[in-house]
Amino acid sequence: MALKGLAKAIIVITTVTAAVMELVDTTIVNVALSDMAGGLGVNIEDISWVITAYAIANVIIIPLTGFLAEYFGRKNYYLVSMIIFTVASYLCAESNSLTEIIVWRFVQGIGGGALLSTSQAILFDAFEPKDRPIAAGLFGMGLVLGPTLGPTLGGYIIEHLSWPMIFMINIPIGILATILTYYFVDKKPGEGKHKSSISIDYVGIIFLIVGIGFLQYVLERGEADDWFASSTIRWCALFAAIGLIGFIWTELTVEKPAVKLSLLGNRNLGFTTIFTFVAGLGLFTSVFVYPVLTQRVLGFTAYETGLSLLGPTLFAVVMMPVIGKLMSKGVSAIPFVVVGFILFAGYSWMSASVSPDVGKNDFFIPLAIRAFGISMVQLPLINQAVVGLAPKDYPGGIALNNMIRQLGGAFGIALANNYIAKQYAVHRMNLISNVTDASAGTAERINSISQSLIAKTGDASGATTKALAVINQSVERQAYYLSYLDTFRLITIFFILVIPLVVFLRTKKKTAAELKATQEAVSEAH
């Protein structure tokens, strides 16, 4: 039921704030990885699990949101999800070990995924059908603003406070949003009162959790544990295979599956999910690799990293409503997708060409290109996913597309971690081969550093050892620098390879009824 006046304003503020809060948490930790790793006594590769755990939880919960909202009632489900997210945020801040924070980060992702998926449906219900493009624009700006604010806000907190505060800031916002939801969000007629008639796909849900969870562990730990030389990796790979095969078989055979995989038989949706997977891979991976590169190698502070992302990414905030308006008029999504992928490939290639002495403002143009690329692929891919589907299958198609995007992001971060570790080892070996005792240049460099240290400290006894440590640190920095550039090149390859598949995407001019059905499906499944 559409609302007016103060009630509508409160609904807009509550739902957009909840969505932004959830999206902020997808990126706020990216600039805090170094501090979190130091605080918990682990390395960067291990602490990246706080990003992956959140992404995995989103992958699992997003396709189940429609069913859970129907079973428990949308308002009840929204309230409980908000409470879960808020409580998990507090427990993340109080974590004292890597395992502890990964567990609570996963729980936070379960609550957060539901917030994002349900907020838009509640927001759309507050507007008349003719005004829903306005709601879509407001929500679209939030979708871009959240990930944009995350690194900047996280950087400010890291620089002035400490990493647990990046989770603690969710608590007052979560409490306020919970209170406003309780008093101002109305229940839909009959929601949550027909549980007996709703079939629960327990087997499919369990297979989904097992398959995705164990697969992600294999991808994350494979390189570090020497892949199948490790019995743990072998067992996890077996469970992942059983889970994924069981999930696919179940979803294709049960009458009411949790995730309607049969829709992938539609050629357009099948190929759209390939684009969506690569888009998710690129978006998540780039926002993971860039902050680590700037802080670990280039010497940026967390706040400087966040600020460098904020300005150019605001271009996407401006572009999203414009593209949303064009989509609502029936403009084909395919040109936007092609241009977006080309722009993102250009961003990745430019990022792979930066020099070690690059300045803080030199990333503005590549990041602005990335922002335009993001705005070109987000909403157009959602619209393209339902081309050729019956209106009754729109929610299932969009939910499946959203799940694939999150899965692509989780896969991308795991791939980046493994690739960086592998390339680091290769580059370090190549660099060390040029630093030998027999090299006149090496001897001269050691002597120069030693003399400098003696001049500063007056201690000659350990000067040579310290000089060697300085050289080793320089080698490590250069090896990581080269491995990060290699990762940007790898992202570029993914984007370029899928562009030719655009010939398999279907175009169709939507009727007014189909456009309305698409908007409603997005509100239910996003």
N, C-alpha and C positions, 0 to 999 in steps of 0.2 A: 504494500500500500504506500503510495507516494505521500510524503510529508511536506509540511510547510513551515516557514519561519524558523524560530529558534530550534525546534526539534530537528529540522533538516540540517541546520548548521552544526549542531552537536554530532549528528550521525556522520556528517562529512569529516569533521575534525577527528572523531574517534576512529573511524575506519581507515582514513588515510594515515593518521599517526601510527596506528597499529601496524599497517603495512610497511610504512617507512622504518619503524623500529625493527621489524623482522629483517628487512633488506639491509639496514645499517649493519646488523650483526653478521651478514654474509661477508662483509668486507672490512669491518672495523678491526678485526684481529690481524689482517694482512700486514699492517704496518707495525704490529706489536710482536711479531713472531720472534725477533731477536731478543727482546726483553723477556718474553715468556719463556723462551728456551733457556736463557740465563737464570731466570728465577726458579725454574723447575729442574735445572741441572741436566738438560737434554740438548740434542743438536737441532738445527733448523729442519732437517728432513723428518725427524720424529715429531716435532711440534706441529708440523703441517697437518697432522691427524685432526687437530681441532677444526680445521677447515673441512677436511674430508668427512669427518663424522657428521657435521652439520649438513653437508650436501647429501650424504647417504640417507639421513633421516628424512630430508625433503623428498628424495626420490621415492621412498617407501610411502610417505603419508599423502603426498599430493594426489596420486590416483585413487586413494581411498577416501578422500575428503567428502566427495558427494555421497557415498554410502553412509559414512559415519554421521554426517549432518542429517541425513534422512532418518537414520536409526535412532539417534539420541535427541534429535531436534536441533535445528541450526543454532538457535540462541544458546542452548545449553552447551553444545559442542564448542562454540566460539568462546564462551566464558571459561570453560574448563581449559581450553587450549591456551588462553591468555594467562591463566593462573599457572599452568605448567611452565610456560615460557618465562614468566617472572620468577618463579621459585628456582627454576634451573639456572637462571642468570645469577642469582645469589650464590648458588652452590658452585657454579663455575668460578666465581670470584674467590670463594673460600677453599678451592682445591689446592692441595699441596703436592700432588704427584701427577705425572703424565696420564696414567690410567684413569685417575679420578676425574680430571678435567675432560678427557675424551668421552667418558660415560655421560657426564652432565651436559656436555656440548651436544651429544646425540639426543638426549632428552629435550634439550632446548630446541633442537631442530625439528623434533616431532611437534612441539607446540607451535613453533614458528611457521612451519609449512602450512598448518591449518589456518593460522592467522591470515596469511597471504591469500589462501584460496577462498576463504569465507568473507573477508573484508569487502571484496568487490561485489559479491552477491548482495550483501546487506546495503552497500552504498547504492547499487542500482535500484533496489526496492524503494529507496527514499525519493526517487525521481519518477516523473511521468515518462512513459515510453519515448515520447518525442524529445525529451530533454536528456535522454541517456547518453548521447554523444558527449554532453557536457561532463557527465559523471565519468565517462571513459577517459576524457581529457585530464580531469583532476587526478584520477587514479594512475593514468599513464605518467604524469609528471612525478607522482610519488614513486613509481617503479624505477625511474631514472635517478631521482633525487636521493633515494635511500643509499644505493651503492656508491653514489658520488660523495655523500656526506661521511660515509663510514671511514675511509682512510684519513680524511682531514680531522674529524672528531677524534679518531683513535690516536692520530699523531699528536694532537694537542694534549690529550690525556697522558700519553706516554712521556711527553716532554715536561709536563708540569706536575703530574701525580704519579701513579703507578699502574701497571697493567690490569690488576683486578678491577679498577674503576671503569674499564671499558664494558664490564658486565654489570656493575652496580648501578650505572646510570639508567638501566632498564627498569629498575624497581619502582621508583616513583611514577614513571610513565605508565608502567604496567598496572599499577594499583589504580591510578586515575582512569585509565581506559576501561578497566574492569568495572569500576563504579558507574561510569557513564553508560557502559553497555547494559548493565543490570537495570538501570532506571529508564533508559531512552530507546533501547533496541526492542522492538515488539516481536513476539513470536508470530510465525506464519500460521494461518489457520490449520489446525490439526497436526502440526509438526510434532514428531516424536511419539505419536499415539497409535502408530500402526506397526509396531515392532514385530508382531506375530506374523505379519504378511511379508516381511522383508527377509529374504534368504541371505545368509551370511556365508561367504566363500572362505571358510577358515583355512582349508587346505591351500588354496591359491595364495592367501596372505602369508602363511607360514613359509611356503616355497619362495615367495618373493623376498622375504626377510633373509632367509638362509642363503639364497643364491646371490643376492646383491652384497650382503655382508661379507661372506667368505671370498667372493670375487674381489672386492675392494681390498681385503687384507692381502690377497695374493699380489695384486697390482702394487700395493704400497710397499710390501716387505720383500718382494721377489728379488730385486737387485741386491739389497743388503744381505739377504740370506742365501745368495747364490742359487736362486730359483729352485729347480727340482732336485738339486743336491740336498736340499733340506727336507726332512720328513714332514715337518710342520707345513711347509708350502705344498707338498704333495697331497697331504690330507685335506688341507683347505681347498685346493684346486678340485679335489674329488667332490667335496661337499658343495662347492660352488656349481659344478657341473650338474650334480643331482638336483640342486635347488632350482637352477635356471631351466633345465629340461622339464622338471616336474611342474614348474610354474607355467611354462609355455603349453604343455600338454593339458594341464588343468583348465587354464583360461580358454582353451580352444574347444573343450569338451563339456564343461558344466553349463547349465542352462542360464544362470545369472552370475557371470564372472565378476570378480572385483575389478579387473582391468580387461577391457574388451579388445583383446589382441586380434580378434578376427577382422577388425577394421583395417588392419595393415594389409589386408588383401586388396584394398582399394589402392590402385597404382599411385595416385596423386598423394595420398596420405603417407604411403610407404616411402616415397622419395622425399617428401617434405620432412619426414622424421630424420632422414640422413642429413639434410641441411640443418635441422634443429640441433642434432647431436653435435655437429661440427661447430655451430654457433655457440652452444653451451661450452664446448671444449675451449674455444678461443676466448670467450668472455671470462670464464673462471681462471683459466691458465694465465692469461695476460695480467689479470689483476692480482695474481699470486706471484708471478715472476718479477713484475716491474718493481714492487716495493722491496723485495729481497735484493734485487740488483742495485737499486739506488742506495740502500742502506749498507749492505754487506760489502759492496765493491766501490761505489762512487762516493760514499761518505756523507750522504744526506741524513739529516735527522728524520725521525718519524713524522714530525709536524711538517717539515719541508716537503717530504714525500707526499703527504696528504694534500698540501696546498698545490703542488704541481699537478695533481689529478683533478682538483676541484674546478679550476677555471675553465679548461678546455671541455670538460665533461658536461658543463652547464649548457653547451650547445645542444646536447641531446634533450635536455629539459624543454628547450624551445621547440625543437623539431617534433617531439612526440605528439603534441596536440594537433599539429599541422598534418602529420601523416595519419593520425587517427581520424581526422575530419575527411581526408581523402578516401580512406578505407570505408568510412560510413557512406560515401557517395558511390561506392561500387568500383573504385579504381583498382585495376589488377595489382596484385601483390608482387608478381614476378619481377618487374623492373626494379622495384625497391630491393628485393632480395639480392639480385645480381649486383647492383651498385653497392649495396651494403657489404657483400662478400669481397668485392674488389677493393673497397676502401679499407676493410679490416686486413686484407692481405698486404696492402700498401703500408698500413701502420706497422705490422709485424716486421716487414722487410726493412723499413726505415729504422725501427728499434734495434734490429740486428746489425746496424751499421754505425752505431754510436761509438765515439772514441772514449777511452778511459778518463779523459779530462773534460768530459762534457759538462756544461753548466746547467743550473737548475731551470733556466728558461728555454733550453734547447729542446726539451721534450714537448713544448707547447703544441707545435704543429702536428707531430705524430699523434699525440693524444687527442687533439681536436678532430683529426681524421678518424680516429677510433670512435669518438663520440658520434660523429655522423653515421659511421658504420653501424653502431649499436641501434640508433634510432631507425635505421633502414631495415633491420632484420627482426626486431622484437614483435611488434604488432602484425606486420605483414606475414610472418611465418604462422602466427596463430590463425589469421584469416585464410591463408593458403591451405592450412591443414584440413579445412572442412569443405573445400571445393570438391564437388562430386559426391559428397555424403548426403544421405537423407537427413532432414532437419532433426529427426529423433536421435540421430547418432552424433550430432554436433558436440554435446557435452562429453561423450566418450572419446571422440577424436581429439578434442582440445586437451582433455586431461592426459591422454596418452602422449600427446605432443609435449606437454609441459614436463611429464615424467622423463621423457627422452632428453630434454634440455638439461635437467638436473643431473641425469646420469652421465651426459657428455661432460658436464663440469667436473663431477667426481672423478671420472676416468681421466680427464685432462690433467688434473692436479697430480694424480698418481703417475701418469705418464711423464709429466715434467720432472717430478722428483727422481724417478728412475733414470731418465735421460740425462739430467744434470749430473747425477752421481757417476754415470758411465763416462760422460764427456769430460768431467772433472779429472777422473783418473787418467784418461788419455792425454789431456792437455798437460797435466802435472808431470807425467812421465816424459813428454816431449820437452817441456821446459827444463826439467832437471838434467836431461841429457846434455843440455848446453851449459850447465853450471857444474863444472868439474874442477878438481884440484889442479889439474894440469893446465887449465885455461888461464892465460895471463890476465884476461879481463876479470875473471872471478877473483883471482888473487888481489888484483888492484882494488876491486870493489870491497872485498873483506877488509883490506888494510885501511881504506878510506873511512869505512864505517867505524872500524875499531879506533882509529885516531880521533874521530869525532866524539865517540863515547868517552874516551879517556879525557878529552878536553872538557867535557861536561861534568864528569863524575870524579875524575882524578884516580879512578880505579883501573889499573891495567891488567889485573889478574884474570878477570872474566870477560874482557873486551872482545876477544875473538869469538868466544861462544855466543855472546850476545849479538855479534855481527852476523853470525851464521843464522841465528834465530830471525833477525830482521830480513835477511835474504829469503829464508824459508817462508816468512809471512808474505813477502812480495810475490813469491812464486804461487802461493795459494790464492792470493787475491787475483792474480792474472789468470790462473786456471779457472777460477769461478767465473770471472768476467767472460772468458771465451765460451764457457759452457752455457751461460745465460743467453749469449748471442746465438749460439747454436739452437737453443730452445725456441727463440723467436723465429728462426728460419724454419724450424719444424712446423710451427703453427701456420706459417705462410703456405707451406706445402699442402697442408690439410685443406685450407680455404681454396687454393687454386685447383686442386684435384676435383673438388665437388662441383665447381661452377658449371662444367659441361653437362652435368646431370639435369640442368634446368630444362633441357629439351623434353624431359619426361614429366614435367609439371603441367598440370591441366589449368587452362584458363576458362572462366565462365562468368558471364555477366549475371550478377545476383539480382533477383527481384526484390521489391521492397519487403515482402514477407520473409525472404531468406536473409536479408540484411538484419531485420529485427530478430530473427531466430539466432543468427550468429552472435549478436550483442548479448542476448539472453544466455546463450551457451557459454560465452566468455565469462559472464558474471557468475555462472554456476561452477565452472570447471577451472578457472584460472588459479 
